[in-house]
Amino acid sequence: MSTRDRRTYDHRLRELVWRTQDTSSVACLSIPRSTLDDWLRCPPNPVVTLDELDQEVGEL
């Protein structure tokens, strides 16, 4: 069995493609067509972020 490195992409790219249903805006990034097809089919998972810039180190 061979192992392949799995590429990761910014969640905002996936959301952009899914929301607009247009892959031309990310064409220059060389994202595989199969990945873009997945992004078009399935809505992105919710992403929880933490705005660490507004918090003290102890609060993080």
N, C-alpha and C positions, 0 to 999 in steps of 0.2 A: 504494500500500500504506500503510495507516495503522499507526501504532505506538501501543501501549497501554503504560501504566506497569504493570510487573509488581509485584504486591504480594508482600511477604515476611512470613513468620510465624515466630514462635519455634518451634524444632524440638520443644520440649516440648509445644506444643499439638498438633502433628501426632501425636506419640507417644501422647498422652492419648486422642485420638480413635481412633486405630488400636487401642490396647490395650483400651479399653472398648467399642469399636464403638457409641458413643453420642455424638451430636452436640449433645445438649441442654446439655451443660456449657459449650459455647463459643457458644451461640446468641446471646448478648448482644454478641458481637464483630463481628457482621455479615460473617462469612466467607461468600463465595459458595457456594451449594449444590454447584456443579460441583467446587470445590476440596475440599469435605468428602467428596464422593463419591470423588475420587481418593485422599484420605487413608484412606478406609475400604477401598479395594481393594488398595492396595499398602503393604507394610510400610515404615516409615521407613528412610532410609539411616542407617548408623552415623555418629555425630557424635564427633569427637575434640576434646576440650577440654584446655586447659592451665590449671591452677590457679595463676595468676600471683601470687596473694596470698601464697603461701608461698615465693616465690623472690625473690632479689635482682635488681635491674635487669640486671646483667651476665649472669645466668643465662637471662634471657628471650631 
